[in-house]
Amino acid sequence: GRNSPADVILTVDIGRLMEVMEGGVTQPVISETINANIAEQYRDPDGNWFGLTLRARVVLASKDRVEQDNITYAELADPKWNDRICIRSGQHPYNIALFASVIANEGEEAAKEWLIGLKNNLARSPVGNDRAQVQGIYSGECDLAIGYTYYMGLMRTNERNPEQKDWEESVKVLFPNQNGRGTHVNISGMAMAKNAPNRENALVLMEFLSSPKAQEIYAEQVFEYPISPDAQPSEITKSYGELIADPLPITEIARWRAAASLLVDQVGFND
């Protein structure tokens, strides 16, 4: 608001970036430096928000019970996976973004049929966070799960809850659609606060955060993928395999979020 001391907003997921923009608490930023560092499909055309790193929504599979090393999103609706898939709430922003990408790529009718097939293959009602889905694989409750790759890195390095290292070790990462449109990605990003009291310094910070060096530092800490091709992901992130990302503009995912949420309710995905 008007009295906020905040200059820059940092958050995750296009849904949350859209919320702050539509809530009227951002302002446009025009910067040749940022635009040179951040590919067009990962920033708002009017400069209200910019992606910094990518998070891939992948399929996590049991090392012991799943032999294949390739998969597509479409295959998750195949009856061969009946009672074998775990996922968090269909209305969670992370899944809404994935479902929106399916609508954008394949249309609403095809997305609805796919959601019905995916729902029919669930081993349990959607529950928990992404880590809970990996735990479900470890316990044998399911063989596949949908989650973000960065959770794998967080579990592998979790000294406070070391049992999560065992969960992570029990699964392998499958990047869907690597021979097709690529794996769905979302972003962690930034925006300038509408009433930033230190606008000039805020712009300097945003330009630095967009740089390959800063992207690499951030990605190393949170196990995400830098947007810049001149920056490298962490060694842990690299160990999960090469990411070929769906080039769909993030604005297209934002465009179809409401339709995706409606489909989740229409098919009773969370029931």
N, C-alpha and C positions, 0 to 999 in steps of 0.2 A: 503494500500500500504506500500511500504518500509519505508516511513517516518511517518506512522501513530503511534500515541502514544498509541493506543488501545492494550490491552492485551487479553481481553475476549469479545466475541460477544454474546449478548443476543437478541433473536428475537422470533417471534411466527410463527407457521405453518411449516410443513415439507417442503413446497415449498420454503420458504424463507431460511431455513437452507440449502437446496440443492443448492440454488442460490449462497450462499456465499462459499460453498464447491466447486462447479463447477467453480466458479469465481477465484479459486486459492488463496483465502485469509484466509484459515484455515490451521491448521497443526494437524497431528495425536497426540492424547494424550493416553498414556498407563498408566492406574491407576487402581490398584486393588480396591482401595477405591471407586472410581466412579462406576466401574463395579459391585461392590457388592451392591451399593445403587440404581442403575438404571437397571431395568430388560432388558434383551437382546433385546426384540422386540422394545424398545424405545431408542436405540442408534445405531450409525453407527458401522458396524463391524470393521472398521479400526480406529475408535476413532476420526473421524473428527467432530462429533457433538453428543450431548447427550440431551435427553428429561429431563425436570425437573418436569413439571406438565402436566395434561391431560385436554383437553377441549372436551366436548361431543356435537356432532351435533345431536340435538334432534328435536322432533316435538313439537311445541307450539300450544296449542289448546284453543279455547274460552271456558271459564267455563260455559257460559250461553247456548251455541249452540252446544257443542259437549259433548255427554253423555259418550262415551267410555273412558276408562282409559288405554287401551293397544292398541298398533299399531305396524305395521311393516313398513319398508321402502317400501316394495313391494306394500303395500296397498295404498300408495300415488298415484299410477297409476290407482287405481280403479275408474271407472266413477262416483261412488257415491259422489266423492269429486269434481265433475266438477264445475268450477268457484268458488272454495272455498279455494284455496291455494295461499299463498304469499311467495315469495322467492327473494333474491337479485340476481345479475347477475350470470348466470351459469358459466361465466369465472372467477369469483372471486376465489382466491386460496382456500378459505374455502369450496366452493362448489365443486371445482375441486377435492379436497381431498376426499370428500364424494363420488363423482361419480367414482373416481379411486378405492375406496374400494368396490363399487358394481361390477366393472369390475373384480377386483381381486377375489372376492368371487363367482361371477356368470358367468363370461365370457363377452366378448364384445357384442355379439349379444343380449343376455338377457339384458344387461345394456342399449343398444340402444333402445330396445322396452320399457323398463321401463322409460327412459328419455322422449320418445314420449308420453307415458301415463301421466307422471307428467306434461309435458308441456301443454297437453290438459286440465288439471285440474286447470291451473293457473287462478286466478281471475283477474290478470293484468299482463302486461309485467314485467319481473324482473327489480326491481329498488330499490335504497336506500341501507341502511345497515341493519344489523340484528334488530336493534331497530325499524327501519321503518316498518319491517314486524309485529312486536308486535303492533305498532301503527295501522297498517291495521286491525288487529283483533279487537282492541279496538273500532275503528270507524265503524266496521261492514262490511268492504270491503272484508274481508276473514275470514274463520273460523279456518284455520290451517296455520302455517308458519314453515319454517325450520330455525333453529338458534342455536347458542351456548348457553349453560346454563349460562356461566359467564356474559353474557349481562343482564340476569335476575337480578343477584345480583347487577350489576352496576346501573340498573334502580331503584331497590328497595331502594337503598341508595343515590340516586341522589338528593342532596339538591339544586343544582344550577338550575336544571330543574325539579321541583317537579311534573309536569304533567306526567313525565315518571313513577312515582310511580303508578299512576292510570292505565297506560298501562300494567305494570307488574302484577298488581292485577287482571286484567281482564283475564289472561291466566293461564293455568296449563301446567306442563311439562310432556310430554310423552316420555319415553325412548324406542326407537324402538328396536324390535328384542330381547326383554329380555327373551323370551322363545326359542330363537334360537341362532344365532351367537353372539349376543350382539350388543350394540350401537357403532357406529363408533366414534372413538376418534382421535384427532390430538394432537400435543404437543406444549408447549412452551419450548425452549431449549437454549443451549449454545454451543459455540465452542471457541477454542483458536485461536487467530489471528496468521496468518502465521509469521508475523514479531514482535511478542510480545516482547517488550523491557525488560519485567520483567517476564520471563517465570516461574521461580520458584515460585514467589508470585502468579502468575496467576493460577498455578496448585493448590496451597493452597486454593485460592478462589473457584476454580471449585470444589474441593473436599468438601469444606464446603457447597456450593450451592446444591450439590447432596445429602447432609445428610438429614435424615428425619426431623430434627429440622428446617433446612432452607426451605425445601419443604413446611412444614406446615406454616411457616411465610409467604412465597410467596403466597401460596394458599389462606390464610386468606385475603390477600390484594386484590387479583384479582378474587376470587371466582372460581378458577379452582380446579382440583382434584390432590392431590399429587400422584406421581407414587409409592412411597414407601408404602407398607402395614402397616408400623409402624408410618405413619403420618396420621393425620385426616384432612378432608376438613373443611371449616368454617361451623358454625351452619346454616347460610343462605343457603349455598350450600347443606347441608344435608337435609334442609327442602323441597327441590325439589324431593327427593326420592333417592333410592339406584341405583347406576350405576353398571351395568354389562357390561363391555367393550368388544368389539370385540377384540380377541387376535391377529388379523392380524398384523404382523410386520410393523412398519412404513416404512421400506424400500420397502415393497410391494406397499404401497400407492404411494411412490415416483416413483416407476417403472412404474406405470400406469397413471401418471399425464398427459403425452403428449397425450395418447390415449383418456383420458377423455375429454381433451380440444377439440380434433378433433371431438368427438361425439357431443359435445355441438354445434359446428358449423354445423355439418351434419344435425342435427334435427331442426336447426333454433330455438334453445331454447330461445334465447334472443329477437327474432323477435316479 
